Amino acid sequence: MDAILVSVETEAAYIRVVGRGSFAMGPALKRFGLAMVQCGRHRFVVDMADCVSLDSSFMGVLAGLALRVNPMPQGCVKLTHVQAQPSRSLRALGLASLLDIHEDAAPGTASPAAPNTVPPDLACLDLAAARRDRRVTAETALQAHEDLVAAHAENLPKFKDVLAYLREDLARLPIDTGPTAPGEDPRA
C-alpha cells in the first residue's frame, strides 16, 4: 500500500513515504508542504526507508518544496534512508544540490549521517481526495515538472514533451466553479 505519513513537531515537519512516491501522492504532499510553510515550518525531514521508487511528478513536488523553503532561515528538505533506486532517480534529475539526500549504507540499515529522526506517531494523509479531482492532479503534475526544470535547467529537454502534454491536458479539463447552491443545476 502506498501512503504518506506525517507528523508536525516544533522544529520540523516529518514525512514518511511508503511504497511508490507517485503522481497520485503529489497533491497531498504539496498541500501538506504548503500548509506547513504557512504555519512557519521551514524544515522537512522525509523518511524514505520504505519508499521503493519515485516518479518525476513526486520528485518535482519535493523539488518545489525545497525551492520554496531553502532560501528561508534554516529551511531545508532532508531525505533520510534513501534506497538505491530512488537515490539514482533523484540524482539523475540533478536534485542532489537542492535536496539534502542521505542514503542508507545498505538495505535495511540506517546511514550514520541520517539517524531515524521521524517520530513514531504519524498520521496518514488522505490520498483519495486528489484522485477524485483530476484537475488538481494535473495542475500538481504540471507544477512539479516546471519545478524540476527550475531546479535543474538540464531537465528541460527531458520533460519538454511532458510539459506540453500536461498543459494541453489541463486546458481540456473543466474548471471547477465550486459547490452549487441547493436546488441549482450544476450543469447550467
C-alpha positions as CSV (number, residue, x, y, z in Angstrom):
1,M,0.0,0.0,0.0
2,D,1.3,3.4,-1.0
3,A,1.0,6.1,1.8
4,I,2.3,9.3,3.1
5,L,2.5,9.5,6.9
6,V,3.1,12.9,8.6
7,S,3.9,14.4,11.9
8,V,4.5,18.0,13.0
9,E,6.9,18.9,15.7
10,T,8.1,22.3,17.0
11,E,11.2,22.2,14.9
12,A,10.2,20.4,11.7
13,A,7.5,18.6,9.7
14,Y,8.2,14.9,9.3
15,I,7.1,12.8,6.3
16,R,7.4,9.1,5.8
17,V,6.9,7.8,2.2
18,V,5.6,4.2,2.0
19,G,5.6,2.3,-1.3
20,R,5.9,4.3,-4.5
21,G,6.2,8.0,-4.4
22,S,4.0,8.8,-7.4
23,F,1.8,11.5,-9.1
24,A,-1.1,10.1,-7.1
25,M,0.6,11.2,-3.9
26,G,1.7,14.6,-5.3
27,P,-1.3,16.7,-4.5
28,A,-1.5,15.5,-0.8
29,L,2.2,16.1,-0.3
30,K,2.1,19.5,-1.9
31,R,-0.9,20.5,0.2
32,F,0.8,19.4,3.4
33,G,4.0,21.1,2.5
34,L,2.3,24.4,1.7
35,A,0.2,24.3,4.9
36,M,3.4,23.7,6.9
37,V,5.2,26.6,5.3
38,Q,2.2,28.8,6.0
39,C,2.4,27.7,9.7
40,G,6.1,28.7,9.8
41,R,7.7,25.3,9.3
42,H,10.8,25.5,7.0
43,R,12.4,22.2,7.9
44,F,11.2,19.0,6.4
45,V,12.6,15.5,7.2
46,V,11.4,12.9,4.7
47,D,12.0,9.2,5.7
48,M,12.4,7.2,2.6
49,A,13.3,3.8,4.2
50,D,10.0,2.3,2.9
51,C,10.0,4.0,-0.4
52,V,10.7,1.7,-3.4
53,S,10.5,4.1,-6.3
54,L,9.8,7.8,-7.2
55,D,8.2,9.2,-10.4
56,S,9.0,12.5,-11.8
57,S,5.9,14.2,-10.5
58,F,6.6,13.2,-6.9
59,M,10.3,14.3,-7.3
60,G,9.0,17.6,-8.7
61,V,6.8,18.2,-5.7
62,L,9.8,17.6,-3.4
63,A,11.9,20.0,-5.6
64,G,9.1,22.6,-5.5
65,L,9.0,22.4,-1.7
66,A,12.8,22.7,-1.5
67,L,12.8,25.7,-3.9
68,R,10.3,27.4,-1.5
69,V,12.0,26.7,1.8
70,N,15.7,26.5,1.1
71,P,16.0,30.3,0.9
72,M,14.3,30.7,4.3
73,P,16.4,30.8,7.5
74,Q,17.1,27.1,8.5
75,G,15.0,26.0,5.6
76,C,15.7,22.5,4.1
77,V,14.2,19.3,2.8
78,K,16.2,16.4,4.2
79,L,15.7,12.9,2.7
80,T,16.8,10.1,5.1
81,H,17.2,6.4,4.5
82,V,17.1,6.8,0.7
83,Q,17.3,3.4,-1.0
84,A,19.4,2.9,-4.2
85,Q,16.8,3.3,-6.9
86,P,15.1,6.4,-5.5
87,S,18.6,7.9,-5.0
88,R,19.6,7.3,-8.6
89,S,16.3,8.9,-9.8
90,L,16.9,12.0,-7.7
91,R,20.5,12.4,-8.7
92,A,19.7,11.8,-12.4
93,L,17.4,14.8,-12.3
94,G,20.1,17.0,-10.6
95,L,18.3,17.3,-7.3
96,A,21.2,16.4,-5.1
97,S,22.2,20.0,-4.8
98,L,18.7,21.1,-3.9
99,L,17.7,18.2,-1.5
100,D,19.8,17.0,1.5
101,I,19.9,13.3,0.5
102,H,21.2,10.7,3.0
103,E,21.3,7.2,1.6
104,D,21.2,4.0,3.6
105,A,24.6,2.4,4.0
106,A,23.0,-1.0,3.0
107,P,19.4,-2.1,2.5
108,G,17.6,-2.1,5.8
109,T,20.3,-0.2,7.7
110,A,20.4,3.4,8.7
111,S,23.1,5.7,7.4
112,P,25.3,7.0,10.2
113,A,24.8,10.6,8.9
114,A,21.0,10.2,9.0
115,P,19.6,8.6,12.1
116,N,16.0,7.7,12.2
117,T,14.5,11.0,13.4
118,V,11.0,10.6,12.3
119,P,8.6,10.4,15.3
120,P,6.6,7.2,15.7
121,D,3.2,9.0,16.0
122,L,2.4,9.6,12.3
123,A,-0.9,10.4,10.7
124,C,-1.8,9.2,7.2
125,L,-2.6,11.9,4.6
126,D,-5.8,11.5,2.5
127,L,-4.6,10.5,-0.9
128,A,-8.1,9.7,-2.2
129,A,-9.3,13.3,-2.4
130,A,-6.8,14.2,-5.1
131,R,-7.6,11.0,-7.1
132,R,-11.2,12.2,-7.3
133,D,-10.1,15.6,-8.7
134,R,-8.3,15.1,-12.0
135,R,-7.7,18.8,-12.4
136,V,-5.8,19.1,-9.1
137,T,-3.7,16.1,-10.0
138,A,-3.0,17.6,-13.5
139,E,-2.1,21.0,-12.0
140,T,0.2,19.4,-9.4
141,A,1.9,17.3,-12.1
142,L,2.4,20.4,-14.3
143,Q,3.8,22.5,-11.5
144,A,6.0,19.6,-10.4
145,H,7.6,19.3,-13.8
146,E,8.0,23.1,-14.1
147,D,9.8,22.9,-10.7
148,L,12.1,20.1,-11.9
149,V,13.2,22.4,-14.8
150,A,13.5,25.4,-12.4
151,A,15.7,23.3,-10.1
152,H,18.0,22.0,-12.9
153,A,17.9,23.5,-16.3
154,E,19.2,20.3,-18.0
155,N,15.8,18.8,-17.2
156,L,14.0,20.8,-19.9
157,P,14.9,18.5,-22.8
158,K,13.8,15.5,-20.6
159,F,10.4,17.0,-19.8
160,K,9.6,19.3,-22.8
161,D,7.1,16.9,-24.2
162,V,5.6,16.0,-20.8
163,L,5.1,19.7,-20.1
164,A,3.4,20.3,-23.4
165,Y,1.1,17.3,-22.8
166,L,0.2,18.4,-19.3
167,R,-0.6,21.9,-20.5
168,E,-2.8,20.5,-23.2
169,D,-4.5,18.1,-20.9
170,L,-5.1,20.8,-18.3
171,A,-6.6,23.1,-21.0
172,R,-9.1,20.3,-21.8
173,L,-10.3,19.7,-18.3
174,P,-13.3,21.6,-17.0
175,I,-12.7,24.3,-14.4
176,D,-14.4,23.6,-11.1
177,T,-16.6,26.6,-10.3
178,G,-17.2,25.4,-6.7
179,P,-20.2,24.0,-5.0
180,T,-23.6,24.8,-6.3
181,A,-26.5,26.2,-4.2
182,P,-29.2,23.8,-3.1
183,G,-31.6,23.2,-6.0
184,E,-29.2,24.7,-8.6
185,D,-28.4,22.7,-11.6
186,P,-24.6,22.2,-11.7
187,R,-24.7,21.8,-15.5
188,A,-26.3,25.2,-16.0
